[in-house]
Amino acid sequence: MKAVLSGLCAVAALTTAQVRAADIAFWDTPRHGGNSFNGKPPDEAYFRALKATGASWARLTFSKWKGQGRDFLIGDADDYRGIPVPDLTLLRQVMDAAGAAGVKVVLVPLSLPGNRWVQHNQDKQDDRLWKDRKFWAQSAAFWRDLAMAVKDHPALAGYNLLNEPTPEMGRGLDEHAAPEVRQAWYARHRGTTHDLPAFYAQLITAIREVDSDTPLMLDGGWYAYAWSFNYWTPLKDAKLLYAFHMYEPWNLTSAPQIKRQPQLAYPGSKVTWGGRTLTFDKAAMQRFLGVPFAWAKAHGVPANRVMAGELGCVRVWTDCGAYLGDVLDTLNAHGAHWAFYSFREDVWEGMDYEIPPAFPAGQVYDLREQGKGDGLPLDSPLMGVIRSRMR
């Protein structure tokens, strides 16, 4: 706790006359934005460029930034002891930059105690969080400390408690299982360390001890799969947002399409979900994306409390534009919030929609390594697809 308390003192001078900004009313109307998953902390120019796309908010992760310990802001995901002062100072500086550009931020960790992000863990899944409740307690302590430190920042729009949790992994549930299969699985695991709603409830209680206002965003399980909420009962907090990610079907939208020849087409390719094989087109997409909204309606959750926290496809896929357009049109028809993945990511260019599809990935990295990233072409029609759906 000493690290956090001293951190609060250290950053107190950074912001004066703070205005309460994080309120659920921000989410009463559809909000569209982008994901900021950069390896280096973004500056004000970055956020101004994001704002120019029509975005009103950024889903901002800090977990890739270099910090005082092994894990930025957490210090050490093996044993959380408090937030390092310099890390907290840097986070607030980035939030200041976003605020100066007129962009709200939702903070989202890729790691929590006992659950280090796989790319920072020698590409091995770290599932200690889903086996040992001491890491639940440490995660709750981390979020309580972070909320205390940033709750009054004017750029803050929410806390996304964990990116793409996977408590189901290795526990006999297929990632694409049908809703009724998910419900049966949860009936067997309710009350165990694989109970994601119970884990979130513990974090919510800790945060609300110090911050009663800031909206909380909850990713569903199995990497925020859109059908994951089908075993949930909405949690008891009036300021919650339920988030899923949309890269489905992954075999079409993601890494396999980068080198595949010929590429699989959209619409028209066959996919398998929930034990059924079907042709994936806009109608199938609408049915798929309708599931979380049907769950929300059945439980009295307004559509403006449901969001696609990430969505996208690799820019080199010939049909990426058609796919993006149909996803965004479907979400907009539901009045949903969304954030495209990603905006000017500095460690991976695969879903940077400003870079033209035909521009080679190798040249992107070469220019950046030479300090000539400003010379990249940023005239891809894919960003036009996104801009035209912003509201």
Secondary structure, DSSP 4 states (H G I P E B T S, - for coil): -HHHHHHHHHHGGG--S------GGGGGS--EEEEE--SS---HHHHHHHHHTT--EEEE--TTS--SSSBTTTB-TTS-----HHHHHHHHHHHHHHHHTT-EEEE--S-BTTB--GGGTTT----GGGT-HHHHHHHHHHHHHHHHHHTT-TTEEEEE--SS--TTTTTT--TT--HHHHHHHHHHHTTSTT-HHHHHHHHHHHHHTT-SSS-EEEE-HHHH-TTGGGG----S-SSEEEEEEE--SHHHHSTHHHH-SSPPPTTT-EEEETTEEEE-SHHHHHHHHHHHHHHHHHTT--GGGEEEEEE---TT-TTHHHHHHHHHHHHHHTT-EEEES-SS-SS--TT-TTS-TTS-HHHHHHHHHTT-GGGS----HHHHHHHTT--
